[in-house]
Amino acid sequence: MKFTDGYWMVREGMHPLHPAEAYDVWSDERTMTVYAPTAPIRRRGDTLNRPVVTITYSSPMPDVIRVRIDNHVGGGRPGPRFAVADEAPPVKVEVDEAAGVLTSGSLSVRVDREHWRVDFLHDGEVLTSSPHKGTGVVTSDDGRRYVHEQLTLGVGERVFGLGERFGPFVKNGQSIDIWNADGGTSSEQAYKNVPFFLSDAGYGVLVDHPGRVSFEVASEIVTRTQFSVEGESLEYLVIGGPEPKDVLRRYTALTGRPPRVPAWSFGLWLSTSFTTDYDEATVTSFIDGMAERGLPLSVFHFDCFWMRELNWCDFEWDPRTFPDPEGMLARLKARGLRVCVWINPYIAQRSPLFAEAAAAGYLVRRPDGSVWQWDLWQAGMGLVDFTNPAASAWYTAQLDRLLDMGVDAFKTDFGERIPTDVVWHDGSDPERMHNYYAQAYNKAVFDLLVERRGEGEAVLFARAATAGGQQMPVHWGGDCWSSFEAMAESLRGGLSLALSGFGYWSHDIGGFEGTPDPEVFKRWLAFGLLSSHSRLHGSTSYRVPWAFDEEAVDVARTFTHLKMRLMPYLARVAEEAHTDGLPMMRPMLLEFPQDPGAAGVDTQYMLGDALLVAPVLRPGGRAQYYVPEGTWTHLLTGAQVSGPRWVRDEHDVLSLPLLVRPGTVVPLGARVDGPEYDWADGVLLRVVEPEDGAEVEVVVPRGGSGVPAARFRVAREGASVRVTATAAPAAWSVQVTSGGRTGDVVAAASGADELTVDLA
């Protein structure tokens, strides 16, 4: 929120105070504490009737500095709190008459003792600063208290992240409240609010507050980013780089890395859609139709109406449409499919479970002790209290029955409309629980899947999240319209989420609301199947490709087959999400931080480090995309384009700009019938514009077979490319593009561990 009226005036009804000097600086082995009166202390009498702001600096891990600003500390530290790692690294504290300095790794915070200013420095170079009047404690006429911080922005500095936001990708000039809402994808509201931003100046900031955080990004003062919370305290962490990837690695080390997800989850998911009519015959017809048309399907999803209307959630199959759920699931599993079902954390009044949960104290209550209820979404619904361990166990026991039937995954919908006029079982602060509820909800369900299916086999399809939510994947983009514009806004949301620590992301192919024009649907198919996870889902209409036209079937087949062939590459990229916290779908900024033309581009992305994907977002096949430096090769056509520059061209529906980065190797699998196979067996290494003297290592996992990953070393030596393999599969081959010419496929003899390709 804003506290000023322009640059000179204070907003009416607001009374801010700011540190004037670092009067005392105390330190121990781990912390530096600054006592900062709100006016200079020149004589003893100045210490009377004078508020003092207490600011404590510490470090939870190297190159990260935590800042805690306290006005009055008597209110304690209410929960819930983000689970932020603390490695207790060694720090260096130096205090003299001029300044206090705390250093962790290459990152330092320096507090000027006389003229209030706080600088954050990387290897001695200032990244950002809290200047005069940057830190403030504010009292309003209505008795509310706030704490704010302001950090300076340099010339040309851009800010990204803050969760899955559908507006402009660059956040400069925006006012953003971190407050989860079920608002679709076409407004300033968001399902996944994360109080973390990343600056292209080489740092990131996490505000360690799970409730409402108000950000003013170059919008209250255009040379500063301000963040504020209501209350007496504000905590934030400055995370050093210097590169954006370094910031994300450290941020996800603090808040949690995405786990591995099962290989089958990368295949195509097909849904019943939301309000469409369906029964087992309908489901079977869809699955038969996919098989007849050569469209590989990995997961079938049952949306809300697998349960009886007005009963959500009772976790019981509607007997009118699914009289034999165990038999149906067995029949689906016999066809090699996984099954996902829709759930939410609400219990409708008509559900038999409502009375049971209310009597046991498993539903959130109002201050007067009555069960909190409303009619928005389901009549008289209550809300499961996941702060109560018994309630969480009761809820997951209902899901356990479904797992016993053969269900593999859950779509954990909703979790955003969480009231604040309630009392939580564990005494959590209602304002702080509003955003955090999604974390508790998704964690309960994800932990059950890990317990039952094992690590690496658990996967959700979740909508709501906050900081740390990346630990319970996968997340999808929510309710979007069926248009090119909605396709673009969905992509912006995914890119912002990627810069907020989330490794995997999906969206409703074709859009959720309405029925897309066939051209929109075909273009969205290509985009969706070049995303980390791919789901066909809608609201009032089916999303089977033949419902649009036969050309849509061809598009679906082409790009599903392509994704299956890309599994050796995608598996390696997914592993980087798990080990390093780097997203599979990467904003251009991550791969090209030194290219000013790439940083703000929000209509394309890198799928891993080697593939540039530019979805066609305009009718008529018109594409516009930015190509960074070098000679890039179209994966689908072999054509080449050089950058850095913007390119405009046209693509039919079986194509889009899909460019291979020069100097990289893309491994392509030998199968197109699904994602679960030995990715190394028969792999084709596409070597693109190798540099003379350069060497690239390619790791190809074996798809969970238990056999060690195949490793290939690709080195150009003058007019030849030599490939040596370790743990080589029985069959593998190489194709090289060099100087604009793509050579023939050169296959290795059975069991060979070396191959040379002559470029002449």
N, C-alpha and C positions, 0 to 999 in steps of 0.2 A: 504494500500500500504506500501511498505517498504522504509525506509529512510536511512538505514544503509547498508554497504557493509561488511557483517560479523559482528563480535562483536566489532572490534576496529575502523573500518573506516566508514566514512560517504559516502553515495552513491553520485557519481559524479553529480553535478548540484544542490544538496540539501544543504541548509544552516540552520541548526537547532539552536535554542536557548532554554535554559532550565532554569527554576527558580533555583537560587542559594541559596536563603535564604528567610525567611518570615520577610521582613524588617519592615512592619507594619501589625498589626492585629487589625481590627476594628470590633466592634460587636454592635448589638442592640438586641431587644427581640426575633427576628426571624432568624437573619443571622449572619454569621461570614465571614468577607471579608479580604482576605490576599493579600497584595501587594508584589509581589515577583520579584525583579530585577534579570536580567539574569547574573549578576556577583555580588560578594560581595561588599557592600557599606562600605568602610573603612574610607572615608573622604568625604567632601562636593563635591569635584570635581568628585567623582565617580558617582554622580547622573546625570551628564551631558552625553548626547549622549548614553543613556543606556535604552534599552527597559525594560518595567516592565509588567509582566504578572499579571492580576487581576483574582483572584480565589474566588468565592463566594460560601459558603456552607449554605444550608438551609434544611428544611424538609417539604415535602408535607403531610406526615402522619407518625404516629409512626413507628419506625424501618425502615425508609427509609430516605436516605440522598441524596439531590440533589447537584451536583457540576457543576458550570458554570466557564469555563476557557475562558477568554477574552484576546485577543491581542489588537486590536483597536476596539472600540465600536461604532464608528460613522456610521457604516453601518446599524445600527438598528437591528430589529429582523424580518426578512422576513417570510412570510407565504408560504405554510400552516404549521400548527403546529399540532402535536398530541394532542388530548384532554386528558390531564393527570390531574387527580383529585388533588386538593390541599385543605386539611382539616385544614390547619394552626394549627397544633398541638403545644402544649407548648414544647419548647426546652430549654436546659440548655447550656449556653455558659460560658466557663472559659478561661481566658487569663492571662498568666503570662510571665515572661521573657524566660521561657523554651519552652512553647508550647501554642497553642490555641486549645481548645477542644469544639466541639459542640456535644450534646447528644440528641437523639430522641428515646424515649423508651429504648430498650436495645442496640441500635446501636449508636456508637460514631465515629466521625472522629477526629483524632489528628494530628495537623500540628507541626512538629518540627521547631522551629524558627531559629536555627543556621545552622544545617546541613539538607538540604532539604530532607524531607521524610514525607509522609502522610500515616497514618495507619487508616484502618477501623476496628473497634473492636466490637464484640458482647459480652456483659457482661464482658468487660475487656480483652477478648482474641482476638488477631489479626486474622481477616479473610483474608485480603489481604492488599497490600500496593502499593502506588505509590512511587517508590524509586528515588534515584538520577538519573536524566535524564529521568525519567518516563514521566513527562509532558514536552511537547515540542511545540514550534511554529516554523514553517518551511517556508522559502522562497526558491523558486526554480529559476533557471536561466531564465525560461520563464515567470517569474513574478507571478506565482501562489503562494497562501498562504495556509498553512495547519495548523491544530492543532491536536496533538495526545496526547493520554494518554496510559500509560502502568500500568497494575495491576499484581502483582506477583502471581505466581502459586506455591503451595506447592508440596512437594514430593507426587506423586501419585494422585494429584488433576486432575479431569477431567471436561471438559466443554461440555455443551449440548445446543441444541436449535438453535437459529438464523433462525427460520422459517422452512418451509417444505423443508428440504435438503435431497437429495437422495443418497449422498455419505456416508462415514463412520459416524455412529451415534455419536461417540465420536469425538469432533471437534479438539482435540489437534493435532497439526502438519498441520493444514489447513490454507489457505489464502482464505477469503470469502469476497466478495463484496455484500453489501445489495443493490440489483438492480434488480427489477422484470424483468423477461424475459420469452418469450414463447419458452422454450427450451426443452420441454419434461421432462422425468424423468431419463434420462441416462447420465447427465452431471453435471457440477458444477453449472449450472444455475438453477433458481427456480422461480416458479410463486408467491410464498408467502414468501417474505423476511421480516424478523422481526429483528430489531436491538436490540435483547434481548438475553442474554445467562444466563444459570443457571449452577452454579458450585456445584459439590457434596461436596465442603468444607463448604457449608452453607450460600450461598448468591447468588444473581442474579444481573445483570447489564443491565439497559435499556439505550441505547444511544438515547437521545431525539432529533433525527434529521430524518425527513421523507425522505430525499434524499439518496444519496450514502454514505454509511459508510463502510470503509474498515477495516476488522478484520484480525489480524495476531494472531492466537491462537497457542501459543508455536511454532511459525514458523519463526518469525524474531529473537526473543530471546526466547529460549526454556523454560525459567522459567517465562515468562510473557505472558499475553494477551494484545495485543495492538489494539486500535481502533482509527481511524482518520477520519476527514472530511476536505473538502476543504473550506477555508474561514478564518474568524478571530475569531470564537467562537466555542466552543464545550460544550455541556451539556450532563451530564449523571446522572443516579440515581443508587445508590447502595441500594439493597433491602435485608434486613436481613432475616434469617431463624428462627431457625437453621436447620429445616428439609426442604427438597425440597417442600413438600406440603405447608409449611408456606410461602416460597418464592412465589409460584404460587398464593396463596391466596392474598398476598399483591400486586403482579404484576397485577392481574386481577382487584383488587380493584382500582388500579391506572388507568388502561387503559380500563376497562369495562368488565363486566361479560357476558358470553353467556346468551341470553334469553331462556325461555322455548320454545320448538318447539312442534308442534302438534303431538298427538299420532300416527296419520296415517302416518306421515313421517318416522316412524320406520319400517313400512312394506316394502315389496319388490317393487322396482321401475323397470319398464320395458321400454326400449327405442326403438324407430324405428331404432336406430343406425344412423350414419352420412350420408354416401353417398349411402346407399341402396335405392332401389326403393320401394315406399310405397304409399298407398292411404287408404281410409277408409276401403276398403275390406281387405287390408293387416293387418291393425290395428285390425280389428274385428277378423280376423283369429288367430292372436296372443292371443288375450284376450280369445277367445273361447278355444284355445289350452291349455292355462294355467288352465282354469276352468275344462276342461275335464280331465286333469291329476292331479287334486287336488292340484294345486299350487296357494296358496293365493296371490293375487296381490292387491296392495294398490294404486299405482300411475302409470299412463301411461305418458310417456314423448315423446313429438314431437321434434326431433332435427331439425337442420337448414332448411331443405328443406320443412318445413311446409309453408315457404314463397317461392316466386318465385326466381329462381337463378338470380344472379347479382343485386337483389333488397335489399339485407340485409343492414340495416333493414328498411322495410316499414311497418311491423307489420300487413300485410294483408295476409290471407290464400291464397295459390296458388289456383285459381279457377279451374285449370285443374285437380287437384287431390283431392281437398276438396271443391266441389261446394256448400256444405251445412254445413259450419262449426258450426253454432249455433245448428243445428239439431244433428250433430255428437257429439258435446260436451254434449248435453242433453242425448243422448243415452248412452254415457260413464258414465255420472253421475248417470243415472238410474241403472247402474250395480254396484253402490257403489264405483266407482273409482274417485280419484282425478286426475287432469290434470296439467302437467307442460309443458311449451313451452320454447324453446331456444331463447335467445336474445343476442345481444352484443351492445356496445356503439358506433358503427360506422354506418354511413349513406352512402350507396353507391350512386354514382353520378346518376345512372339510377333511383334510388328511387324517386318518386314524392316528398318525404319529403326533399330531399337534397336542392332543390331551396328554399323551404319554410324556412328551418333552416338557410341557408346561408344568405338570405335576412334579417332575423330577428336578425342575430348576435348570433345564438345559436351554431355555430361551431367554434372550436379553429382556431385562425388566426396566420399567420406569422407576423414578425415585420413590413413588408410593407403593412399590412392590408388585404392581400389576404387570402382566406381560405386555411388552410393546407390540402393537399391531398396527397395520394399515392395509388399505385395499389397493395400493398401487402395485400392479403386476398380478398378484394373486389375492383373492378375497380373504381378508382377515389374517394375512400371513404373519408369522412370527419369524424371528431371526435367531439362528443357532449361535450360542455364546461360546466361541472357540477359546476364550480365556479360561473356561472351565474344563479341566482335563477329562472329567466324566462325560461332559457334553460332547467333546471331541471324539472320545472313544465310542460313544453311542452313535454318533453320526457315521463314523467310518465303519462301524459294524453293519450298518445298512448297506454300505458299498461292498463290504466283504462278501455279502450274499451274491451280489452281482458278479464279483470276480469268480466265485465258485461256479457260477453258471457259464462262464466263458468270456465275460467282458474283459477287454485288455486295457482300455484307456477311458478317461473321463474328460468331457468338456466342462470345465468348471466356469460356468457362466456367471455373470453378475458379481456382486461383492462391492459395488461402488456406492449405492444409496444406503449409507450407514448413518443412523440417527445419532445426534449428539445430546438429546434430552433423555439419556438412559443411564443405567448403572450396570457396570460390568462385574462379573463374578470375582475377578481378581483385583478389583479396585482401580483398574486402568482409567486414565483420564479420557473422557469421551471424545474430546477434540483430537487427541493424539491417536485414538483408535479408529477414527474415520478412515484414514488412508491405510492404516496398518492392518485393518481387518482382512484385506485381500491377502496379505502375507500369511496370516494365521490360517485362513480358509484353505488356500492353495497348499500350504505346507502340510496340513493334516491329511489331505487327499494324496499328495505326492509321497509323503512318508509311508502311507499304507501301500502304495504301489511298489515302492522300493522293498518294503518288508515282504510282500507277496510275490513280486515278479523278479526282484533282485536289482542291484545297481546296474545301470546301463540299459535296463528294460522298462523303466518307468517313464511315462510321458503323459502330460496333460495337454489340453487345448484350452488355455486360460485367457480371460479377457482383462481382468483388473490386476494391478500390481503397483508396487512402489519400490524404493531402494532395496536391493537384495532379492527381488522377485525373480531375477535371472536364475536363481538356484532351483526353480520349479518350472522348467520349460514344458511345452512350447507355448508362446503367446501369439494370439492373432489380433488383427487390427480393429475388430468391432464392426459396428453397423454402418456401412457406407452405402451410398447410392450406386446405381448401375449406369455410370457415365464415365467419359474420359476424365472429366474434372475430378470425380471421386477417386478414380484410379491414381491420379497424380497426388491428391491429398493423402491417400493411403500410403503411397510411397514416401511422402515427406514424413508421415508419422513413423514409418519403419526406420527411416534414416536417423531421426532424432532418438528413437529408442535404442538404436545400435550404438549411438554415442552416449548412451546412459547405462551401458554395461550389459545389455541383453544380447546373447549370442545367436539366438534363433528367433525367427519371426515369420508369420504367415498372414494371410488375408483371404477374404471370400472372393474366389475367382468369379468374375462377372459382376461383383457387387452384391450386397445383401438386399436392400430395398428396391422394389420394382423389378422389371425384367429388362435386361440389357438388350440394346440393339445387337444383332449378330456380329457386326464389326467390332463393337466394344468387347463382346464376349471373346472373340477370337484373339484380339490383342491382349486381353487380360489373361487368357490361357498361357500365352508365351511368357508374360510377366510372372504369373503364378508358378509356373513350372520351372522358372529360373530363380525362385525364392528358396529359402532353406526348406520350408515345408509348404505343401500344396494341397488345398482343399477346395472342392466344388461345393458351394453352399449358397442358398438364397433364402428369401423370406416367403413369398407367396407363389413362387414358381420353381419348378425343378431346374437343375443345372446339368442334366445329362446333355452331352454335346449335340446329339441328334435332335433335341428339341428345338435347336436353332436352324441348322441346315447341315447337309452332308460335308460341306467344306469345313465346318467347325469340328467334325469328327476327324478329318485329315489333320487339322491343326493340333487337336488334342493328342492324336497318335504321334505326330512328329515330335512334339516337345516333351511328351512323356517318355518316349523312347530316348530322346536326347538326354533327359535327366538321368535315366537309368544307366546310360553309357558314361555319364559324368560321375558316377558313384565313386570310382577310385580317387578322383580329384576331390569330390565333396567330402568324402570320409576324412581325408587329410585336413581339409579346412575345418570340419566339425571338431576334429581333435584339437586344433588351435583354439577354438572357442572354449574348450574344456581346460586346456593346460595354461593358456595365456589370457583368457578373457577377451579375445578379439572376436568381433562378430563375423558370422559367415557372410552376411550382406554388408558391405563396408562403404560408407560415404567416401567420396573421392578424397576428402581431406586426409583420411587415415593412410592411404597409399601414396599420396602426393602432397605431403605437408609443405613442401617448398614451392609448389606451383600455385601462385595466387589466382590463376584462372580456374583452378579445380575446386578450391575450398568451399565455395558457396553453391556449387551445382547440386540441385535437388531433384533432377529428373532422370538420373542414372545412378549406377552404383558399381562397385567392384564386387563380384562374387568370388570371395577369396582374394588372393593377391594377383591372379593371372588373368581373370576374365572380366571385361568391361561389358555391362549389360545396360542398354538404353531402351526401355520399353517404348513402344510407339504409342504416343499419347494424343494423337490428332487423327481425325478422319482422313481417309484417302492414302494412308500409308506414309504420311509425311513424318520424317524423323529429324530431330535436331539434337545434336550431342557434341560433347567436348572431348577431344582426343588429346591426351597429354603428349609430351615429347617422345619422339621415336616413331618407328614404322610398325604399325599394328596390323594384324591379319584377321580378317573375318573368319571365324571358325566354320561358319556354314558354307561360305562361298570361296574362300581362299583369296578374295580380293584384299588389297592393302590400302591403307590410308595413313598419312603421316601427320604428326602434330609437332608442336602444340597449336591447335586451332579448333574452331567450331566447324562442324560439318552438317550440311543439310542434304538428305537424300530420301529416296522412297523405297519402301519394302512391301512386297506382297505379304499375305497373311501367314505364309510359311517361313517368314524371315523377320529378323529385327537386327539392329546393330548389336552384335555379339563378337567382341574383338579380343584377340589374344595378345597379351602384353609381350613386347619384344624381349627376347632373352629368357623366356620362361618355357616350361614343359608342362603340357596338359596330358595326363594319362586318361585314356578312354577305355572303358570296359568292353567286354565282348558280348554282353547280353543286354536285351532290352525288355525282358519279360517281368522284371521286378528289381528291387534294390538289394535283395538278399542273395548274393552269390559270391564266389571267390573272385574278388575284384582284380587280383593280379593275374589270374589264369587267362591267357589270351590278350593281355592288355596291349594297347597301342599307345606308344609315347609320341605325342605331337610336339616336336621340337620346333620352336618358332624364332627365327632370326637370332641364332646363337652368336654371341660375340667371340671373336678369336681370342683364345687364351682363357676364356671364362669357363667355370665349372658349376654345374647345377646338380644338386642331389634331389632325387625324387623318391618319396616313400609311398608305397602302395600297400595298404593293409590287406589282409586276406579275408575280410568280411566275417570275422568272428569264428573262423575255422579252427583257431588254435595254432595254426602254422605261423611262424614268424613272418613279419611283413617283408615283402620284396623291396630291395633298395637298389636304385639305379644311379650311377654317376655318369652324367652327360657332360662331355668336355669337347669343345671345338679346338682342333689343332690344325690351323691353316686351312687347307681345302678339304678337311674331313672332320666328321663328328664321330667320336669314339664313345660307346656306351658300354659300361661294365656293370654287371649285376651281382648282387649278393642275395642269397636265398632266392634265386631266379625261379620263376614258374616254369612249367613244362613248355609253354608257348608264350612268346611275346614278340613284339615288332616295333619298328621305329619309322616315323615319317618326318622329314625335315623340310621346313620352309626357310630358304635363305636367299637374300637378294631378290625377293619377290617371286621366286620359283619354288613350287612345291614338288618335291621328288616323289618317286614311287615308294610304296610301303616296302620296307626291307625287313624280312622276318628272320628271327634267330632260329637256328636249328634246335631241335628238341634237346633241352637240358643245357644249351649254351649259356655261358655267363659273360660273353663279350661279343660286340657287334660294331662294325665300322661302316659308316655311310660316306661315300665319296660325293662331295658337293660339285665336282666338276661335271 
